[in-house]
Every structure is written in structure tokens, then in C-alpha cells.
Amino acid sequence: MIRILTPKDAQALIQRKAVHLQEAERIVAPILVDVRDRGDAALLHYARKFDRFTGDSVRLKVAGALEPEFLEAVETAAKNIREYAQAQLPKEWFIDYPDGRRLGQIIRPLDAMGAYVPAGRYPLPSTVLMTVIPAQVAGVLTTCIACPHPSAEILGIAHLLGVTHMFQMGGAQAIAALAYGTETVPKVDRIVGPGNIYVAAAKKLIAGETSIDFVAGPTEIVIIAAEGNPRWIAADLLAQAEHDVDASAILLTTSRRLAEGVAREVEWQVETLPTAQVARPAIDNNGAIVVVDSLDQAVELSNALAPEHLALHDGNLLAKIRHAGAVFIGPHSPESAGDYASGPNHVLPTSGAARQRGGLSAADFVKVIAVQEMTPAGLRQLTPTIVRLARAEGLEAHARSVEVRNE
């Protein structure tokens, strides 16, 4: 049964399990090296060993069709995701300053990206939408999907979006292939998407070779509500809990009555939940309802947790939120809407990483490149500043490269 805690008891939640990757790193490190050194031969060896792969090549034809009703849902979600991604892109700009400096920035896409799409307990076709569409909006031309057991829906969406490369590969070997490239798999500039602990460990280890989104751990949600419908809130907690036995689902409320009502609803709803074998241990071990003294205290606790998903039943609290992967405002904005179709990305930082960054966006697939042009008068005006700073650092050639232009 979900626990009802006091604020003092809830401090233990802040010390929640970190993503312990050391053992997983030890296991995957030799796999990464092997794929780097032997390419396809090693990739096929591990695909057969871990993924029950029986083919001669991990490359798949990007082809597939979707059932009409599912296609309609995909097209609606894709439209909303694409619109939001377009709004996220940084803009090019130039400014001509009166002192002779013309400064600006240009935006250029990465050449290639790789998306890891899980297909273990739950195949996630929505992750194809969330990873590929922002890259396409950014202008990335080479889009690669790695999936150990792609479902018909995953294949159909990849075909619908025009993904350029599809590979039946999973685990650390898939991350290595995308990071280093093989005879079959192109090397990419950024690897994104969720995965199990071995995928997370592999992404962490290759981060110096190829950029990644972030190292993700178990999913999590925090809900802050002083009042509300206990049935709805319980459903939202269980929606997160059914992802993983290590998922975290927490309600922060000032109302003891609401806390008890939600706890009862969680028990009633989990009894008929087809995914109860996952949701039940997640709720029992990692779920909690905390009865706080004030909404300010709830916000303070939430900021300390820096949750992946944060639901605010009172939108007036938004100004006080400092750390969250994604925020859902009001009782009619369930986290499930963001998982699938409202527009913002569902690839989000976990385990406190929301203190450093938000979720995946189109901006993750571009480079912002500074541009500068100076007139002769503009350079002359800056010469004393440049020369003094260069010589203070002992870099005489830097100073002379400016002075020679003023002779």
C-alpha cells in the first residue's frame, strides 16, 4: 500500500536511489571496446548472444504500414510534436554595432543522429516520434533507429517519418555501433532515447566520443495538489508506476483527507490494472503521499527532488518551480498527454538531472555558431584592449596579429 508520510519522513525521498551504474559499466565496457575494434563481427556476436538475433545483418528495410485508427493517432501526435519542436529551435541573428562590430549567430544541424527505442517489457513506438521528429525539424539528414525487437508500430512510424536507417540491435552493442560506426552502422553525432541500465551505462561511457542527451534512470512523477479528484490523482500515480518496478510516484498535499482518498483509490485501481505486477511493487517500494504544512513546503520538497515529471494542480505555483524535467499544469493535464500527444518531448532527465537541464528538444540537434565581422575602425578601437589582455597572458603572437593590421 502507498505510504502516507510527514514532511520529516519525506526527507528520505530526497536521498532516493541514484542510478548505480558501476557494475553495469564494468559489464558493458569490454562490449564497447570490442564493437569499436571489430565492427560488424562483434555487433552480430552480441546481437545473437543477448537479443536472440538470427539474421546476417542488423540492417532492416525501413518499411511498414499502420492500421487506420492508429495512423490517425500518430499523425495527430506527430503534428503537435513537430509544431512544438519548431518553436524550440534557436534563431539566427546579426547585429551591427556603431563601433564597427557585426556580431551574430548561425544555426547548423548535426549531420547524423541515433535514437535508441526500447522494446522490452513495453515496445515504445511513441519514442520514435519523440526522438526523430525534433531531429528532422532541426535539419538532421541521417536519422538512425536502434531497436532490438521492433514492433509493427515502430516499423510503421519509422517508415511514415522517413527514417533513413533502421537497425535491429539493442543494449550496449547498439550504443557502441552508433558511437563508433561499423561497416553497416554509420557513426552518429548524438545518441538519444531511453533504455535499461546497460544502455544507460554504455551512453555514459561513450559520452566523450559521441554526444548524448543524458543518462536516464527509473521514471518519476511528483504531483502537488491541495485539492482535487482522488480518482484522477491515483490514476496519474499508477500511470507512472506501471513503467518500471523502480519507478517513483509521489503526491505532495496539504490535505490529509485528499491523501487518504488517493491512497484508497490507488488500492482499488491497482486491483484491476493489467500491469499490476509492475505497478504494485513500484507503489509499495517507491510511492509516497506526503502531507505537508503548506504549498510552499511542497514546492521546496519538489525542487529538492527535481522530478522528471511535475504536475501542479495550481498553476500559480509555476513561478516558484526551479527544477523539473517537464511541468503539467491543472487537473486536465495528465502526464500521459505529454507522453504521447500534447507536443513537448517525453525524453526527460531523471534522478535529479533536471537540476541541470530540461527534456530533449530540437535544440539538442543543432549547433549555435558564433559569427563576427569587424570594420578597420572597429578593430582599431578594440586594439588596446586585445593587446593588453594578450600580453598579460604571455601570448605575444596574439597581440602582434592585431597590431600588424594597424601599422
C-alpha positions in Angstrom: 0.0 0.0 0.0 1.2 3.5 -0.8 2.7 5.2 2.3 1.4 8.4 3.8 4.3 10.4 5.3 5.1 13.5 7.2 7.5 16.2 5.8 10.1 14.9 8.3 9.8 11.3 7.0 9.8 12.6 3.4 13.4 13.8 3.7 14.4 10.2 2.9 12.8 10.6 -0.5 15.4 13.2 -1.4 18.1 10.6 -0.8 16.4 8.3 -3.2 18.3 5.7 -5.1 20.8 7.2 -7.5 21.5 5.4 -10.8 24.1 2.9 -9.7 26.0 2.2 -12.9 29.3 1.0 -11.7 28.6 -2.7 -12.1 26.8 -2.1 -15.4 29.8 -0.1 -16.7 32.1 -3.0 -15.8 29.9 -5.3 -17.9 29.5 -3.1 -20.9 33.0 -1.6 -21.2 34.5 -4.6 -23.0 31.5 -4.8 -25.3 32.1 -1.2 -26.3 35.8 -1.8 -27.0 35.0 -5.0 -28.9 32.5 -3.3 -31.2 34.8 -0.4 -31.7 37.7 -2.7 -32.7 35.8 -5.4 -34.7 32.8 -3.6 -36.0 30.0 -5.8 -37.5 31.6 -9.1 -36.4 31.4 -8.1 -32.7 28.0 -6.4 -33.2 26.5 -9.6 -34.7 28.1 -11.7 -31.9 26.4 -9.7 -29.1 23.1 -9.4 -31.0 22.9 -13.1 -31.2 24.0 -13.6 -27.6 21.8 -11.0 -26.0 18.9 -10.3 -28.4 18.3 -13.8 -29.9 19.1 -12.3 -33.3 19.4 -14.8 -36.1 20.0 -12.8 -39.3 23.1 -12.0 -41.2 22.8 -8.2 -40.9 21.3 -5.9 -38.3 20.1 -3.5 -41.1 16.4 -3.5 -41.6 14.4 -2.1 -44.5 12.6 1.0 -43.4 9.1 -0.2 -44.3 5.8 -0.9 -42.7 2.1 0.2 -42.6 -0.1 1.3 -39.7 -3.7 0.5 -39.0 -6.0 3.4 -40.0 -7.1 4.3 -36.5 -3.5 4.1 -35.1 -2.3 6.1 -38.1 -4.7 8.8 -37.3 -3.5 9.0 -33.7 0.2 9.0 -34.9 -0.5 11.8 -37.3 -2.1 14.0 -34.6 0.7 13.4 -32.2 3.4 14.0 -34.9 1.8 17.3 -35.9 1.8 18.5 -32.3 5.4 17.3 -31.6 6.6 18.9 -34.8 4.9 22.3 -34.0 6.5 22.4 -30.5 9.9 21.4 -31.8 9.9 24.1 -34.4 9.1 26.7 -31.7 12.1 25.4 -29.7 14.8 26.0 -32.4 17.2 28.9 -31.7 17.2 31.6 -34.3 19.9 33.1 -36.4 20.5 36.8 -35.9 23.0 39.6 -36.7 23.5 43.0 -35.0 25.6 45.9 -36.5 27.0 47.8 -33.6 28.0 51.5 -34.1 31.6 50.8 -33.1 32.3 48.6 -36.1 31.4 45.2 -34.9 28.9 43.0 -36.7 28.1 40.0 -34.5 25.6 37.2 -34.8 25.0 33.5 -34.8 24.2 30.9 -37.4 22.4 27.6 -36.7 23.6 24.4 -38.3 22.2 20.9 -37.8 24.1 17.8 -36.8 24.9 15.5 -39.7 23.6 12.3 -38.1 21.7 11.2 -35.0 20.8 7.8 -33.4 17.7 7.0 -31.4 17.5 4.1 -29.1 14.0 2.8 -29.0 13.3 0.2 -26.2 11.3 -2.9 -27.0 11.5 -5.0 -23.8 8.5 -5.2 -21.5 6.8 -2.4 -23.5 7.7 -1.6 -27.1 7.6 2.2 -27.3 6.6 3.5 -30.8 6.0 6.9 -29.2 9.7 7.2 -28.6 10.3 7.1 -32.4 8.1 10.2 -32.7 9.8 12.0 -29.8 13.4 11.4 -30.9 13.2 11.5 -34.7 10.8 14.5 -35.2 12.9 17.1 -33.3 16.0 15.9 -35.2 14.2 16.3 -38.5 12.9 19.7 -37.5 16.5 20.7 -36.7 17.5 19.6 -40.2 19.4 16.4 -39.4 19.6 14.4 -42.7 20.8 11.0 -41.4 18.4 9.5 -38.8 19.1 6.1 -37.3 16.9 3.9 -35.0 18.3 1.1 -33.0 15.7 -1.3 -31.6 16.3 -4.9 -30.5 12.8 -6.2 -31.3 10.9 -3.5 -33.3 7.1 -3.9 -33.3 5.0 -3.4 -36.4 4.0 0.0 -35.0 7.7 1.0 -34.5 8.5 0.0 -38.1 5.4 1.7 -39.4 6.1 5.0 -37.7 9.8 4.9 -38.9 8.6 4.5 -42.4 6.0 7.2 -42.1 8.6 9.7 -40.8 11.1 8.8 -43.5 13.8 7.5 -41.1 16.9 6.8 -43.1 18.4 3.8 -41.2 16.8 1.1 -39.1 18.8 -1.4 -37.2 17.7 -4.5 -35.2 20.1 -4.1 -32.4 19.9 -3.4 -28.7 21.9 -3.0 -25.5 25.4 -1.7 -25.2 26.4 -3.1 -28.6 23.8 -0.8 -30.2 25.2 2.2 -28.4 28.7 1.2 -29.4 27.8 0.8 -33.1 26.2 4.2 -33.2 29.0 5.9 -31.4 31.9 4.4 -33.3 30.3 3.3 -36.5 30.7 -0.2 -38.2 30.7 -1.5 -41.7 26.9 -1.4 -41.6 26.0 1.3 -39.0 27.0 4.9 -39.6 28.7 6.9 -36.8 26.3 9.5 -35.4 26.9 12.8 -33.8 24.3 12.4 -31.0 22.6 9.4 -29.4 19.3 9.9 -27.6 16.5 7.9 -26.1 15.7 5.8 -23.0 17.0 2.3 -22.3 17.8 -0.1 -19.5 20.7 0.2 -17.1 23.2 -1.3 -19.6 22.1 1.2 -22.3 22.5 4.0 -19.7 25.9 2.8 -18.7 27.0 2.5 -22.3 25.8 6.0 -23.1 27.7 7.3 -20.1 31.0 5.6 -21.2 30.8 6.8 -24.8 29.8 10.4 -24.0 33.4 11.5 -24.7 33.2 10.1 -28.2 29.7 11.0 -29.2 27.3 13.4 -27.5 24.3 12.0 -25.7 21.1 13.5 -24.3 21.6 12.3 -20.7 22.0 9.2 -18.6 18.5 8.3 -17.5 17.3 6.2 -14.6 13.9 5.0 -13.5 11.0 7.3 -14.3 9.3 9.5 -11.7 6.5 11.9 -11.1 5.7 14.4 -8.3 2.1 15.8 -8.0 1.4 18.9 -5.9 -2.3 19.3 -5.1 -4.1 21.0 -2.2 -7.4 19.6 -3.5 -8.6 17.5 -6.4 -10.3 14.4 -7.6 -8.7 11.4 -5.7 -9.6 9.1 -8.6 -7.7 11.2 -11.2 -4.7 11.7 -9.0 -4.5 7.9 -8.2 -4.7 7.2 -11.9 -1.8 9.6 -12.6 0.4 7.9 -9.9 -0.3 4.5 -11.3 0.4 5.7 -14.9 3.9 6.4 -13.8 4.3 3.3 -11.6 3.4 0.9 -14.4 6.5 1.8 -16.3 9.0 0.1 -14.0 9.2 -1.6 -10.6 11.8 1.1 -9.7 9.5 4.0 -10.9 8.7 6.7 -8.3 5.3 8.2 -7.8 4.8 10.9 -5.2 1.9 13.2 -4.2 2.5 16.3 -2.1 -0.6 17.7 -0.5 -1.7 19.9 2.4 -4.9 17.9 2.8 -5.0 14.8 5.0 -8.4 14.0 3.6 -7.1 14.0 0.0 -4.1 11.9 1.0 -6.3 9.2 2.4 -8.7 9.3 -0.5 -5.9 9.0 -3.0 -4.4 6.1 -1.0 -7.7 4.2 -1.1 -8.1 4.9 -4.8 -4.7 3.6 -5.6 -5.5 0.3 -3.8 -8.8 0.0 -5.7 -7.4 0.8 -9.1 -4.3 -1.4 -8.9 -6.5 -4.4 -8.3 -7.9 -4.2 -11.9 -4.7 -2.9 -13.6 -3.3 -5.3 -16.2 0.2 -4.0 -15.4 -0.2 -4.5 -11.6 2.8 -6.9 -11.4 4.9 -3.8 -12.2 2.9 -1.0 -10.7 2.3 -2.7 -7.3 6.0 -3.0 -6.3 6.7 0.4 -7.6 3.9 1.9 -5.5 4.8 -0.1 -2.4 8.5 0.5 -2.5 8.9 3.9 -4.2 5.5 5.6 -4.0 4.5 8.0 -1.2 1.9 10.6 -0.3 3.4 13.4 1.8 1.1 15.6 3.9 2.9 19.0 4.0 2.2 22.0 6.1 1.9 24.4 3.1 2.2 24.5 -0.6 5.4 26.4 -0.2 6.8 23.5 1.7 5.6 21.2 -1.1 7.4 23.3 -3.7 10.6 23.3 -1.6 10.4 19.5 -1.4 9.7 19.2 -5.2 12.7 21.4 -6.0 14.9 19.3 -3.9 13.7 16.2 -5.7 14.0 17.8 -9.2 11.5 15.3 -10.6 11.3 14.1 -14.2 7.6 15.0 -14.3 5.9 17.6 -12.1 2.1 18.0 -12.0 0.9 21.3 -10.5 -2.9 21.4 -9.8 -2.4 25.1 -9.0 -0.7 26.9 -11.9 0.1 29.8 -9.6 3.0 27.7 -8.2 4.8 27.6 -11.5 6.8 30.8 -10.8 8.4 29.0 -7.8 9.5 25.9 -9.6 13.2 25.8 -10.3 13.9 22.2 -11.2 11.7 19.8 -13.2 12.0 17.9 -16.5 8.5 18.8 -17.6 5.6 20.6 -15.9 1.9 19.7 -16.3 -0.5 22.4 -15.0 -4.1 21.9 -13.9 -6.2 18.8 -13.3 -6.8 18.3 -17.0 -3.1 18.0 -18.0 -2.2 14.4 -17.1 1.4 13.3 -17.7 0.1 10.8 -20.2 -0.8 13.6 -22.5 2.9 14.6 -22.6 4.0 11.1 -23.1 2.1 10.8 -26.3 0.5 13.8 -28.0 0.4 17.2 -26.5 3.7 18.3 -28.1 6.6 18.6 -25.6 9.1 15.7 -25.5 8.8 12.7 -23.3 12.5 12.0 -23.3 13.3 13.7 -19.9 16.0 13.8 -17.3 15.6 11.6 -14.2 17.3 11.0 -10.8 17.8 14.7 -10.1 19.4 15.5 -13.5 16.5 18.1 -14.0 18.6 20.4 -11.8 20.9 20.8 -14.9 18.7 20.5 -17.9 15.2 20.0 -19.3 14.0 17.4 -21.8 15.1 16.5 -25.3 14.4 19.3 -27.8 15.1 20.3 -31.4 17.9 22.5 -30.0 19.8 19.3 -29.0 20.3 18.6 -32.7 21.8 21.9 -33.8 25.0 23.8 -33.2 24.8 27.6 -32.4 27.9 29.0 -34.2 29.1 32.5 -33.3 29.9 34.8 -36.2 31.9 38.1 -36.1 33.0 40.7 -38.6 34.9 43.9 -37.8 35.5 47.0 -39.8 39.0 48.6 -39.8 37.8 51.3 -37.4 36.2 48.7 -35.1 39.4 46.7 -34.9 41.5 49.9 -34.2 39.1 50.8 -31.3 39.5 47.4 -29.7 43.3 47.0 -30.3 44.4 48.4 -26.9 42.1 46.0 -25.1 43.1 43.0 -27.1 46.8 43.7 -26.9 46.8 44.3 -23.1 44.9 41.1 -22.4 47.1 39.0 -24.8 50.3 40.2 -23.3 49.0 39.7 -19.8 48.7 36.1 -20.8 52.1 35.9 -22.4 50.6 35.4 -25.9 52.7 37.8 -27.9 51.7 36.5 -31.3 48.1 37.2 -30.4 49.0 40.9 -29.7 51.1 41.2 -32.9 48.3 39.7 -35.1 46.2 42.8 -34.1 49.0 45.4 -34.1 50.2 44.4 -37.6 46.8 45.4 -39.0 47.2 48.9 -37.6 50.6 49.7 -39.0 
